[in-house]
Amino acid sequence: MDDEYVWSILLTILMSSGYKMKIPTDTDWYDPIFEIREKFLGLKEKNCKQQKEALKESIKKENLFEHVDGYLEFISPVVKENVMSRFIKNYLKSDEVLAEYIKTTAEDSLKEYCRLWGYKREEGEKCIFIPESLTNMFIERLSHDAITHVMVEKRADSDGVERYETYRNKVSELLNIPREILNWDKDAKDRYVKYNKKELCSVFRARGMLVGCAGAGKTTLLRRLQGKKYNDFKDVQSTVGLEVHDDLFLVLENEQKLIGK
């Protein structure tokens, strides 16, 4: 990774969505690499044609990344870990550079490596700790991915204090996300983020209640609305007392259908 062109490509892959970067087909493709080179390596290009030719040669020869369906990807997770470790050690030396990283990189590396200041990391875990002064920027940059970030999980910080409720409130306030969504389980939150990114529909909140005589099939109806398979409720037991559920549904207005997700 000593070659500056190879290092530029590796950093660009690290900061790209899905950890993959489109292989050059026209001159516009080089803009992300030149942006990374200037922001983090301090290299302002003087002869773009010469730099592009050098980058092309690096792409052809280097064995730290591979070509997959028109994209460059890390050859292995170990390479990605080594690139991030070197980037943290040699370049993230000030809050100003960290802020530039938060603004520049894709959400993937933010979710995988960035943690709030009091986070209790696992043994061997590589982390970029976000100071309190950059917390709001970090959450806003994550956007809806913030609701699946480890900071809102029910866990204690390094000092033993549980702050996840505070973080959930902050995410809800900054991103205008209904607070109860932060309490959903992982699968429901993943679905919410997925459909929100696809902009398939607006998100509305509503409460409903199923009432009826004992044995009428209220629980079975609920399981069907939740999209459960038959084997999941064929031996369902009668509900004792009251059950409360948070669920996400796709409403097909024109077809008058409600689909459990």
C-alpha positions in Angstrom: 0.0 0.0 0.0 3.0 2.3 -0.3 2.1 3.4 -3.8 0.1 6.7 -3.5 -2.1 5.8 -6.4 -3.0 2.4 -4.9 -3.6 4.0 -1.5 -5.9 6.6 -3.2 -7.9 3.8 -4.8 -8.1 1.8 -1.5 -9.3 4.8 0.4 -11.9 5.6 -2.2 -13.2 2.0 -2.0 -13.3 2.3 1.8 -15.5 5.4 1.6 -17.8 4.2 -1.2 -21.2 2.7 -0.8 -21.1 -1.0 -0.3 -17.2 -0.8 -0.2 -17.1 -0.9 -4.0 -16.1 1.7 -6.5 -17.1 1.8 -10.2 -14.3 0.9 -12.6 -13.5 3.9 -14.9 -15.4 4.2 -18.1 -15.1 8.0 -18.6 -13.4 11.0 -17.1 -16.1 11.8 -14.5 -15.2 8.6 -12.6 -11.9 10.0 -11.4 -13.5 12.8 -9.5 -14.1 10.8 -6.3 -10.5 9.6 -6.2 -9.1 13.1 -6.8 -11.5 14.4 -4.0 -10.1 11.8 -1.6 -6.5 12.6 -2.6 -7.0 16.3 -1.9 -9.0 16.0 1.3 -7.0 13.3 3.1 -3.7 13.0 1.3 -3.1 16.7 0.6 -2.4 16.0 -3.1 -3.6 18.6 -5.5 -3.4 17.3 -9.0 -1.2 19.3 -11.5 -1.4 17.0 -14.5 -4.8 15.2 -14.5 -4.0 13.2 -17.6 -0.8 11.8 -16.1 -2.6 11.0 -12.8 -5.4 9.2 -14.6 -2.9 7.1 -16.6 -1.1 6.2 -13.3 -4.4 5.2 -11.7 -5.3 3.0 -14.6 -2.0 1.2 -14.4 -2.5 0.7 -10.6 -5.9 -0.8 -11.1 -4.6 -3.3 -13.6 -1.6 -4.5 -11.5 -2.6 -4.3 -7.9 -3.7 -7.4 -6.1 -5.3 -5.7 -3.0 -8.7 -5.2 -4.8 -10.6 -7.2 -7.4 -12.9 -6.6 -10.3 -16.5 -7.6 -9.7 -19.3 -6.8 -12.1 -17.8 -3.5 -13.2 -16.7 -2.5 -9.7 -13.5 -2.6 -7.7 -13.8 -4.3 -4.3 -11.4 -5.2 -1.5 -9.8 -8.6 -2.2 -10.7 -9.7 1.3 -12.1 -8.4 4.6 -8.5 -8.4 6.0 -7.5 -5.8 3.4 -10.4 -3.6 4.4 -9.5 -3.8 8.1 -5.9 -2.9 7.3 -6.9 0.0 5.2 -9.2 1.4 7.9 -6.5 0.8 10.6 -3.9 2.7 8.6 -6.4 5.5 7.8 -7.3 5.9 11.5 -3.6 5.8 12.7 -2.1 8.1 10.0 -4.9 10.5 9.0 -7.6 10.9 11.6 -5.6 13.1 13.9 -8.0 16.0 14.5 -11.7 16.7 14.9 -11.5 18.8 11.6 -10.3 15.8 9.6 -12.8 13.5 11.4 -15.6 15.9 10.4 -14.4 15.8 6.8 -14.5 12.0 6.9 -18.1 12.0 8.3 -19.2 14.3 5.5 -17.3 12.4 2.7 -17.7 8.7 3.4 -20.7 6.5 2.7 -22.9 5.2 5.5 -21.4 1.8 5.4 -18.1 2.7 7.1 -19.9 5.1 9.4 -22.1 2.3 10.7 -19.4 -0.3 10.9 -16.6 1.7 12.5 -17.9 4.9 14.1 -19.1 4.8 17.7 -20.2 7.5 20.1 -17.6 8.6 22.7 -18.7 6.5 25.7 -19.1 3.2 23.7 -17.8 0.0 25.3 -16.1 -1.8 22.5 -15.6 -5.5 22.1 -12.2 -7.1 22.4 -10.2 -6.5 19.1 -13.0 -4.2 17.7 -11.7 -1.3 15.6 -13.6 1.9 16.3 -13.5 5.6 15.4 -14.9 7.4 18.5 -17.1 10.4 17.7 -16.7 13.3 20.2 -19.8 14.9 21.6 -19.2 18.0 19.5 -19.7 16.0 16.3 -22.5 13.7 17.5 -25.3 15.7 15.8 -23.4 15.8 12.5 -22.8 12.1 12.7 -26.4 11.3 13.3 -27.6 13.6 10.6 -25.1 12.1 8.1 -26.3 8.6 9.0 -29.8 9.7 8.3 -32.3 6.8 8.7 -29.4 4.3 9.1 -29.1 5.8 12.6 -32.0 3.8 13.8 -30.1 0.6 13.2 -26.8 1.9 14.6 -25.3 0.3 17.7 -25.8 3.5 19.7 -29.5 3.0 20.0 -29.2 -0.7 21.1 -30.1 -1.5 24.7 -26.6 -1.7 26.2 -24.4 0.1 28.7 -21.5 2.4 27.9 -17.9 1.9 29.0 -18.7 3.6 32.4 -21.7 1.2 33.0 -24.3 3.9 32.3 -27.1 3.1 29.9 -27.6 6.1 27.5 -29.5 4.4 24.6 -32.8 6.1 25.5 -31.0 9.5 25.3 -29.6 8.5 21.9 -32.9 7.3 20.7 -34.5 10.6 21.6 -31.8 12.5 19.9 -32.1 10.5 16.7 -35.9 10.9 16.7 -35.6 14.7 17.2 -32.8 15.3 14.7 -34.2 13.1 11.9 -37.9 13.7 12.6 -38.5 9.9 13.0 -41.4 8.7 15.2 -40.0 7.9 18.6 -41.7 4.5 18.8 -39.8 3.3 15.7 -36.6 3.4 17.8 -38.2 0.7 20.1 -38.9 -1.7 17.3 -36.9 -5.0 17.0 -34.0 -5.2 14.5 -36.0 -6.8 11.7 -38.7 -4.2 11.8 -36.2 -1.3 11.9 -34.2 -2.9 9.0 -37.5 -3.0 6.9 -38.3 0.6 7.8 -34.9 1.7 6.6 -35.1 -0.4 3.4 -38.4 1.0 2.3 -37.6 4.5 3.4 -34.4 4.5 1.2 -36.4 3.2 -1.7 -39.0 6.0 -1.1 -41.8 3.5 -1.8 -44.3 5.2 0.4 -44.9 7.7 3.2 -44.9 6.4 6.8 -48.1 6.9 8.8 -48.8 5.9 12.4 -52.0 4.4 13.6 -53.3 2.3 16.5 -55.7 -0.6 16.2 -57.3 -3.2 18.4 -58.7 -6.7 17.7 -61.6 -7.6 19.9 -63.9 -10.6 19.9 -65.1 -13.6 21.8 -62.7 -16.3 23.1 -61.6 -18.6 20.3 -63.0 -16.4 17.5 -59.6 -16.3 15.8 -58.2 -12.9 16.8 -54.6 -14.2 17.3 -54.8 -16.1 14.0 -56.0 -12.9 12.2 -53.1 -10.9 13.8 -50.6 -13.5 12.6 -52.0 -13.3 9.1 -51.8 -9.5 9.1 -48.2 -9.8 10.3 -47.4 -11.9 7.2 -46.7 -15.0 9.2 -46.6 -18.4 7.5 -49.2 -21.1 8.4 -46.7 -23.2 10.4 -46.0 -20.2 12.6 -49.5 -20.1 14.0 -51.2 -23.4 13.2 -50.9 -24.5 16.9 -51.5 -21.0 18.4 -52.6 -20.8 22.0 -55.4 -18.5 23.2 -54.2 -15.2 24.4 -54.3 -14.6 28.2 -54.9 -10.9 29.0 -53.7 -8.3 26.5 -50.8 -8.3 23.9 -49.3 -5.2 22.4 -47.4 -5.3 19.1 -45.5 -2.8 17.0 -45.7 -3.8 13.3 -44.9 -2.3 9.9 -47.3 -2.7 7.0 -47.3 -1.7 3.4 -50.6 -0.2 2.4 -51.7 -0.6 -1.3 -54.3 2.1 -1.5 -55.5 1.4 -5.0 -55.9 -2.3 -4.3 -57.2 -1.8 -0.8 -54.6 -4.3 0.6 -52.6 -4.4 3.8 -49.4 -6.4 3.6 -47.4 -7.3 6.6 -43.7 -6.6 6.3 
